[in-house]
Amino acid sequence: MVLHTGKGGVGKTSLAVATALGAAQHGHRVFLLSTDSAHSLGDALGRDVGARPLEVVPGLVVQEVSALAELDRSWGEIQEWLHALLGGDVDELVAEELLVFPGLEELVSLRAIREVEATGDYDVCVVDCAPTGSTLRLLRFPDVLRLFMEKFFDFERKAARAVRSVANRLGAGRLVAPEEVFDAFERLYRDVESVRHILSDTERTSVRLVVNPARVIVAETRRSFAYLNLYGVATDAVIVNRVLPTEAAGGYFARWAEREREEISEIERSFPVPIFHAPLHSSEPVGIDALRGLAKLVYGDRDPAQRFTCARPIRLDRRDGRTRLEIDLPHATRDEVDVLVHGDELWVSVRDARRRVALPASVAGRAVAAARLERGVLEVVFEP
């Protein structure tokens, strides 16, 4: 599973398609999936692509996931009840927007990954994800849903069963969720958990961050890299896209080229993973031949489907009689990181992101002996 993401407009869709085409040329059976609501696979390929799988070249099948259909399948019954709670005075379209939580739309779209994997027909699934802001929201959502299911769901369901008949007699039945809503929540939770397990499985899933050599974009990509590590999602490469070619680096663009060289040096210092480069083309690469050429420029003779690094962002081991948890947090500073043990979980906050890390039974409940951030790695040592 190779996911491509980056700040909006950096060219992640073109590079996702190029990666898929390159992998197919290396003999892999490839499924290319777009979960970005602003679907652009068809634009990049220069042909129509829709919600049904379509083979565009031998060995490559593409599909643009219908987020609305996936959302309706997962969230329809829940949304219908919540809409009833708002009353009939709220416009239906406005209600639909209000009742979709941040990250939910992207997450249910990623359920298609599980379905592609379940077929067993493909060696590689390349995913054109939503921009990094949306991708990070979907990574946060499973923790929020798990907290609700573990702390409140059973109580809410039992309470609803106890008061439902009374509420119906009083004419307030719509205020109590029916059993179908609780069943839908359980199905949604199972779907979300299965996607979370796929994303955090470093043996089969990795992310490629697409970046342009511009200061603002590089800064956001550094933060995204740290957040992906926090949520246990491995990044195996960074692709620097639209690099000004040498023949265009003189005259008016001389200063621009110099700034790009500075940013490329900063990228190479910032990301401890392989860095690939894609030049700025004189025209936008559209169509199969152009994108195959782009894959060749980026990867050379290397197989785009290979894992370029096998690092695990979160590691748990035992040394000197104590259990240690390590999380790679590049570019984070001490004052941006907070650690708290809460029951059988370790809560780690970095800037405005928080991750609940489940602890094994052998560690759960133990006090933290030490926590330190050194050279971009957070190490938490537990009492023996």
Long-range contacts (C-beta under 8 A, 24 or more apart in sequence): 1-113, 1-117, 1-124, 1-125, 1-127, 1-198, 1-204, 1-205, 1-206, 2-124, 2-125, 2-126, 2-127, 2-206, 2-207, 2-208, 2-236, 2-304, 2-305, 3-127, 3-129, 3-199, 3-205, 3-206, 3-207, 3-208, 4-126, 4-127, 4-128, 4-129, 4-207, 4-208, 4-210, 5-129, 5-130, 5-131, 5-132, 5-135, 5-207, 5-208, 5-209, 5-210, 5-224, 6-131, 6-132, 6-209, 6-210, 6-211, 6-217, 6-221, 6-224, 7-131, 7-132, 7-211, 7-212, 7-217, 7-220, 7-221, 8-131, 8-133, 10-210, 10-211, 10-212, 10-217, 10-241, 10-242, 11-210, 11-212, 11-241, 11-242, 11-278, 12-128, 12-129, 12-131, 12-210, 13-40, 13-41, 13-43, 13-44, 13-128, 14-44, 14-241, 14-284, 14-285, 14-291, 14-294, 15-208, 15-210, 15-239, 15-241, 15-278, 15-294, 15-298, 16-126, 16-127, 16-128, 17-41, 17-44, 17-45, 17-128, 17-291, 18-285, 18-291, 18-292, 18-294, 18-295, 18-298, 18-304, 19-126, 19-208, 19-295, 19-298, 19-299, 19-304, 19-305, 20-60, 20-62, 20-124, 20-126, 20-304, 21-57, 21-60, 21-288, 21-291, 21-292, 21-295, 22-292, 22-295, 22-296, 22-298, 22-299, 22-303, 22-304, 23-124, 23-126, 23-303, 23-304, 23-305, 24-57, 24-58, 24-59, 24-60, 25-292, 25-295, 26-303, 26-304, 26-305, 27-59, 28-59, 28-123, 28-124, 28-303, 28-305, 29-59, 29-121, 29-122, 29-123, 29-124, 30-59, 30-60, 30-61, 30-122, 30-123, 30-124, 30-125, 30-126, 30-305, 31-61, 31-62, 31-63, 31-116, 31-121, 31-122, 31-124, 31-125, 31-126, 32-60, 32-61, 32-62, 32-63, 32-125, 32-126, 32-127, 32-128, 33-62, 33-63, 33-65, 33-112, 33-113, 33-116, 33-125, 33-126, 33-127, 33-128, 34-62, 34-63, 34-64, 34-65, 34-127, 34-128, 35-65, 35-67, 35-106, 35-109, 35-110, 35-112, 35-127, 35-128, 35-129, 35-130, 36-128, 36-129, 36-130, 36-131, 37-67, 37-105, 37-106, 37-109, 37-130, 39-64, 40-128, 41-128, 43-286, 44-285, 44-286, 44-291, 45-286, 45-287, 45-288, 45-291, 46-286, 46-287, 46-288, 56-288, 57-288, 61-122, 63-112, 65-109, 65-112, 67-105, 67-106, 67-108, 67-109, 70-108, 70-109, 70-111, 70-112, 71-100, 71-104, 71-105, 71-108, 73-108, 74-108, 74-111, 74-184, 74-187, 74-188, 74-191, 75-100, 75-104, 75-108, 75-184, 75-188, 76-184, 77-180, 77-181, 77-183, 77-184, 78-181, 78-184, 78-185, 78-188, 81-174, 81-177, 81-178, 81-181, 84-174, 85-174, 85-175, 101-141, 101-144, 102-137, 102-140, 102-141, 103-134, 103-137, 103-138, 103-139, 103-140, 103-141, 104-138, 104-141, 106-130, 106-134, 106-135, 106-137, 106-138, 107-138, 107-141, 107-142, 107-192, 107-195, 108-188, 108-191, 110-138, 110-195, 110-198, 110-199, 111-191, 111-194, 111-195, 113-195, 113-198, 114-191, 114-194, 114-195, 114-198, 117-198, 123-305, 124-305, 132-209, 132-220, 132-221, 132-224, 135-224, 136-224, 136-227, 136-228, 136-353, 139-199, 139-227, 139-228, 139-231, 139-233, 140-231, 140-353, 140-354, 141-192, 142-192, 142-193, 142-195, 142-196, 143-354, 143-355, 143-356, 145-188, 145-189, 145-192, 146-189, 146-193, 146-356, 147-356, 149-185, 149-189, 153-182, 153-185, 156-182, 157-182, 199-231, 199-232, 199-233, 200-231, 200-232, 200-233, 202-232, 202-234, 202-310, 202-311, 202-312, 202-313, 205-233, 205-234, 206-234, 206-235, 206-236, 206-237, 206-307, 207-233, 207-234, 207-235, 207-236, 208-235, 208-236, 208-237, 208-238, 208-239, 209-235, 209-237, 209-238, 209-239, 209-271, 210-238, 210-239, 210-241, 211-238, 211-239, 211-240, 211-241, 211-267, 212-240, 212-241, 212-242, 213-240, 213-242, 213-243, 213-259, 213-260, 213-263, 213-264, 213-267, 214-260, 214-263, 215-259, 215-263, 218-263, 218-266, 218-267, 218-270, 222-270, 222-271, 222-330, 222-331, 223-331, 223-351, 225-270, 225-271, 225-330, 225-331, 226-329, 226-330, 226-331, 226-332, 226-350, 227-350, 227-353, 228-313, 229-313, 229-314, 229-327, 229-328, 229-329, 229-330, 230-313, 230-327, 230-329, 230-348, 230-350, 230-353, 230-355, 231-355, 232-313, 232-314, 232-355, 233-313, 234-309, 234-310, 234-311, 234-312, 234-313, 235-271, 235-273, 236-273, 236-274, 236-307, 236-308, 236-309, 236-310, 237-273, 237-274, 237-275, 237-276, 237-308, 237-309, 238-267, 238-271, 238-273, 238-274, 238-275, 238-276, 239-275, 239-276, 239-277, 239-278, 239-298, 240-264, 240-267, 240-275, 240-276, 240-277, 240-278, 241-278, 242-278, 242-279, 242-280, 243-277, 243-278, 243-279, 243-280, 244-279, 244-280, 245-279, 245-280, 248-280, 270-330, 270-331, 271-330, 272-311, 272-330, 273-308, 273-309, 273-311, 274-308, 274-309, 314-357, 316-360, 316-363, 321-384, 322-369, 322-381, 322-382, 322-383, 322-384, 323-362, 323-363, 323-366, 323-381, 323-382, 324-379, 324-380, 324-381, 324-382, 325-357, 325-359, 325-363, 325-379, 325-380, 325-382, 326-377, 326-378, 326-379, 326-380, 327-357, 327-377, 327-378, 327-380, 328-376, 328-377, 328-378, 329-373, 329-376, 329-377, 329-378, 330-376, 331-376, 332-373, 332-376, 332-378, 333-373, 334-373, 337-373, 337-378, 339-368, 339-371, 339-378, 339-380, 341-366, 341-367, 341-368, 346-380, 348-378
